[in-house]
Amino acid sequence: MFLPGSSKAGPYSIALFQIAFERTRLTAVFSTAVSSSFSELRGRKIEQNSQYLHCRRSEMSYRKTLLGASCSLCVHSLRALLAFSLCCFISGYSDKDRAHNLLSKYPVIDGHNDLALRLRIHYNNQLSKINLTHLTRVATDISRLRAGHVQTQMFAVYVLCGAQHMDAVRLTLEQIDVIRRICTEYPDFELVTSTQELRDSMTKGKIACLISIEGGHSIDSSLPALRMFYQLGVRSMSLTHSCNTPWAESSTNYYKVFVRSNNSLTTFGKAVVDEMNRLGMIVDLSHTSFETASAVLSHSKAPVIFSHSSSYMICNNPRNVPDWLLQELKDNRGLIMVNFYSPFISCQKKATVSHLADHFDYIKGFIGAKSIGIGGDFDGGTSFPVGLEDVSKYPVIVQELLKRNWTEEDLADVLRNNFLRVFEEVEKVRNELSWKKPSEEEIPLTEVANKCRLELKQPIIPSNQSPSLKAKGLNLLFLALALLFYFFP
């Protein structure tokens, strides 16, 4: 291409120049238009972007609002879920763990166990033929006592009421013997006779054995027999079992013996209570009639116990304790040790842990936790709540009571402290009565009405009915001499 003014410029060059100029002009116009268009488009884009950003900001703000609300809802939901999970954790595994931990601190003192009766029935008291660490035919053995956190067991000496007019005292001695053997031959056990020995046994990791007599017919209406049983280690006695004695009434009428009216605790019966107070022996009112129990509560100088009874209000069995007697028991500073036997818990053959806990709850609400103990009655009864079949199951009832918001202090009292308090107060009364001499009260033979009971008097033989022993001796001597002279003249 040639530029204008060139020496070689011609018509064709001029035409080319014009074409080039026009193309340049058009390009410039096009560029300007395009630039203007781009500027307009860019302005529009910026405006659109600004609108877009505003919309985005509004959308994001809305989303943040929604997200904040959602997050707040999530937080509350998570908190609720966490609280629910924590409650489930505490009410499940943790309650069980708490029960075992609490029992480790306050191991059970149980007021009534009939292992000795089962040993008599199943093994004729032949301890050499059994291993009491693991024993399958009963509800009580050493391994299960350990599993149930039982530190003190009151073992009952029970003799059938049919022996009352026969050999009750001998049978009682034999049952005391088997309990003493159990508690001295097995190193896990230790026979104790005082609160101090009981506390010491816990320190040594032993299962303390206390001996109780179940049924006043075992003493054959004899205060000397009562004192001798105390010397053998007996520290508690129930005044009756399922039969009346000549001096106290039973809660049941299975045996039609010593039936009387308006005399539920005779003069001799009061002497029995007095002597038990003097000795430091706990008076047990389980199995007694309501009237006998009330008379004893009015007469006793020391607190008494119901070693294995429950609330009559919850289950109206005559073996249980009505409200008016519970109030008298509280005034006496005594103790009701709740029985686990199903018919006394639900008034039916079967019961649940909840049925049993209802008795604890009711008695606590009526007279307070400081008047309650535990008296399982294992190996005495034959039917117990599901889950509470033997002595290893005590943690189950503790766990149930924890679910019912029982405090550690309340449970410590029920498991252990209340019985220790009662036993200590019984010992305190004994110490206060140490000035008294042993009672020489005797029951009239007319009240005993026992043909097997001998009256210790010198027999009188009338001289006109039989020769004297001296005359008989002389006759024999003369006969011997006569025979001697006859054969040896």
Buried (B, 14 or more C-beta within 10 A) or exposed (E): EBEEEEEEBEEEBEEBBEEEEEEEEEEEEEEEEEEEEEEEEEEEEEEEEEEEEEEEEEEEEEEEEEEEEEEEEEEEEEEEEEEEEEEEEBEEEBBBEBBEEBBEEBBBBBBBBBBBBBBBEBBEBEBEEBEBEEBEEBBBBBBBBBBBBBBBBBBBBBBBBEBBBBBBBEBBBBBBBBBBBBBEEBEBBBBBBBBEBBEBBBEEEBBBBBBBBBBBBBBBBBBEBBBBBBEBBBBBBBBBBBBBBBBBBBBBBEBEBBEEEEBBBBEBBBBBBBBBBBBBBBBBBBBBBBBBBBBBBEBBBBBBBBBBBBBBBBBEBBBBBBBEBBBBBBEBBBBBBBBBBBBBBBBEEEBBBBBBBBBBBBBBEBBEBBBBBBBBBBBBBEBBBEEBBBBBBBBBBBBBBBBEEBEEEBBBBBBBBBBBBBBBBBBEBBEEBEEEEEBEEEBEEEBBEBEEEEEEEEEEEEEEEEEEEEEEEEEEEEEEEEEEEEEEE
